[in-house]
Amino acid sequence: MAKECTNIPTQISSHTLQSQLLKNSTQQNIHLTPTDNSAWSNLIQTNAPNDVDKQSWDLLYQKMKNQAIFNVSQDFLKEMSLHDVRLDPNSLHWRAQQTNLEFLLMLDVDNLVWSFRKTAGLPTPGKPYGGWEDQKGELRGHFVGHFMSATARMWASTHNDTVKERMSAAVSALSACQQKIGTGYLSAFPTELFDRVEAIKPVWAPYYTIHKILAGLLDQYTLADNVQALKMVTWMVDYFYNRVQNVVSRYSLERHYLSLNTESGGMNDVLYRLYSITKDPKHLLLAYLFDKPCFLGVLAIQADDISGFHANTHIPIVVGSQMRYEVTGDPLHKAIGTFFLDIVNSSHTYATGGTSDSEFWTNPRQLAETLNTENEESCTTYNMLKVARHLFTWTKEVAYADYYERALTNGVLSIQRGTNPGVMIYMLPLGAGVSKSKSYHGWGTPFDTFWCCYGTATESFSKLGDTIYFEEINKGPVLYIIQYISSSLNWISGQFMLNQKVDPVVSTDPHLRVTFTFSSKKGAGQSTLNLRIPIWTFGNGAKASINAESLTVPAPGTYLSVTRNWGPADKLTLDLPFSLRTEAINDGRPTYASLQAILYGPYLLAGHTMGDRDMKTGSAKLISDWTTPIPAASYNAYLATFSQVSRNSTFVLTNSNQAIAMDHLPLPGSSTTVNATFRLILNGSPPQNFSTLKDAIGKSVMLEPYNFPGMVVVVQKGLVLAVAAPPPPAAAGSSAFQLVAGLDGRPETVSLESESNKGCFVYGGVNNNSSTIMNLKCQSGSKDANFNQAASFVMGQGLSEYHPISFVAKGARRNFLLQPLLSFQDEFYSVYFNIQA
């Protein structure tokens, strides 16, 4: 069926702008089953307009029916159930999952379903949440759908009893609402919003919300065996089938497609999933009608013409198209999914693996000018991972697993604020000198945000174990291990329990080391493990062994395949070396050729900076010539923060734009914690080491600002303290301080005496104000009765610490501390650097 693409996206497609408005006020082939004649015929009524009269409608159906393809592949890999995978409590992924679990358990079911009950005319205990779940918001109810999907996955991942109770209570409450309404309709807003959709009048995205509710209920059925949830889904779908039928019969099929220019989420996806369970032809037909021809048609003819489209409106449609291929075998939709990921990766993807600028796709291979605070909407990464997962299960290609690893590591794990439950971001800033806290949305809050990206984030962090292991059904017990995440798998087909242990990655030892151990069950036979050899490793340095017997490791981008009868005595090890590497931004214009990201294996590194991102490599040919790994395990012991109490407030010594000042004690993870952290460098030849900060008392030290490696605190003219490059040996005293016991006599304090100005100390003052500029003050002749107190500081462990993956990179004007993007909270950073010889 051919139709001209009528989707001319405008800014109103943006969720952000829709929210603000409310706050302030090509080609496609459709293949049908031979058994769905009645469903098709019933969709059009005899009183339809001439352009879609019943006779021509039936002729159109017969033509498409003759093209029917139901040659479904039996060669897809099967993703291992979350019920059979458990993350290691010592892993980064488990901590992210646990933080999300804490957030889900903070949410009250009565508050979540408040607007559903209000719409159904039922009593409304509790109070509605805020943000996009506000009782007047047109997207209200969307997060409840995500909540059901997230809790279903979290329960499968943990079997937490409280999660099971909460999600079952939510389904029961929604069922009561649906029963009260009595038509099958279920939403937190009235049907009037769909009247506006069908009349092509302004409205946010009601089908988007319905998709979330349908998907959440279907997940409750497939992952938690809630039969009631499946009945609710089929009743809802009957209601919307009738609505779509009414639009087509009263107006035209074109009118229905025109209504899809509002964001409809993954309606086609959830309907294809439903059809795979029910085999009801009405469900398949309705899924077809939510495929968006004006977008899929562009991909079907393999045109890179997605610029200007709202990204997260259309990625779920591609996911639905992929499900269409899986349930019908239609090769066109296999080609669509393949081509789509190819063009996004080749033309629209950042080094994180993510895509979109202010929610839209921009001109292909012109990303340099898009770097700002509004890059990579989190929802798009969530959905792009679905696209990659489908492609991997079809093809087994390592490239898709590599992509998944990159986007998961940098695009998903980067959006939580440490271990603060319910604090996540909408966009992932990628500009120069940006902060996750300083974008348009900044960090969200647990009860008053509920953006679209909160919904997808709660799902992402509930299913971190879902793309580690896959099995091949038709070729005997074959297990694919495609992500190296510490975890365990109860492999039912292989009849053994597998434990995967990944050693922590550090900058001083560039290897990923993985150990697999086994506990077989009675009757276990021979099985095969296929281990991904990532593209970022080296073929000539990788090692593997089984019970200390060396194995030949194939080239990157392939699999190490090992077949045996696995038993408790077996130990399989894998050692994958990697190094720092640069990657140019996805921009074909020579002007931006020097704009590059720095990666370490799968980790994207960001540099602590307020905006400067210039690097000069000189004659260096290797990246190792202008970068230095930091031994974080030992260097963290040298990090210190110096504080004073003044007027009942605590102030800390800080590096403020390369001047030394006093500032208020910052909150953990805030942007100023890095400014209030200094590394103590002991003077002497050779430099001395120490294990605790107290070991430095009585010694000569230099203070290196945490976020300005290679620079030190120096005494300048007028006894002013500043941050600068270390002085030459003849003037080295200006950067050296004797760390002595506090002049105030308290056991917990220290004082810093300048070695170039004996008797003069770093002086804070007892009446500090924020940003008070610091200098030396000399004790001799001072009439300050509070001198000893003002020159004494509590020396505590540094507020910031080095991540195990930390490097120093030489810059044109200053050096940069590089750390994984996922480790940043409110600190300012850049991920792309201007790297020139």
Salt bridges, closest charged atoms under 4 A:
ASP58 OD2 - LYS54 NZ 3.11
ASP75 OD2 - LYS396 NZ 3.32
GLU79 OE1 - ARG389 NE 3.28
ASP88 OD2 - LYS501 NZ 3.20
ASP110 OD1 - ARG117 NH1 2.76
GLU133 OE2 - HIS142 NE2 3.81
GLU138 OE2 - ARG196 NH2 2.74
GLU192 OE1 - ARG196 NH1 3.52
ASP195 OD1 - ARG243 NH2 2.71
GLU198 OE2 - ARG243 NE 2.78
ASP219 OD2 - ARG153 NH1 2.65
ASP219 OD1 - ARG273 NH2 2.81
ASP238 OD1 - LYS282 NZ 3.55
GLU254 OE1 - LYS3 NZ 3.85
GLU263 OE1 - HIS15 NE2 3.12
ASP280 OD2 - HIS283 NE2 3.76
ASP291 OD2 - ARG324 NH1 2.56
ASP304 OD1 - HIS348 NE2 3.52
GLU326 OE2 - HIS390 ND1 2.65
ASP330 OD2 - HIS31 NE2 2.90
ASP330 OD2 - HIS333 NE2 4.00
GLU359 OE1 - HIS310 NE2 2.70
GLU369 OE1 - ARG589 NH1 3.13
ASP402 OD1 - ARG532 NH1 2.35
GLU405 OE2 - ARG532 NH2 2.87
GLU459 OE2 - HIS146 ND1 2.63
ASP466 OD2 - ARG389 NH2 3.31
ASP466 OD2 - LYS463 NZ 3.47
GLU472 OE2 - LYS396 NZ 3.54
GLU472 OE2 - LYS475 NZ 3.75
ASP509 OD2 - ARG513 NH1 2.52
ASP570 OD1 - ARG564 NH2 3.23
ASP575 OD1 - HIS511 ND1 2.80
ASP575 OD2 - ARG513 NE 3.34
GLU583 OE2 - ARG406 NH1 2.81
ASP587 OD2 - ARG589 NH2 2.74
ASP612 OD1 - ARG813 NH2 2.98
ASP614 OD2 - ARG813 NH2 2.65
GLU704 OE1 - ARG679 NE 2.91
ASP744 OD2 - ARG746 NE 2.84
GLU748 OE2 - ARG746 NH1 3.08
ASP784 OD2 - LYS777 NZ 3.81
ASP826 OD2 - ARG417 NH2 3.03
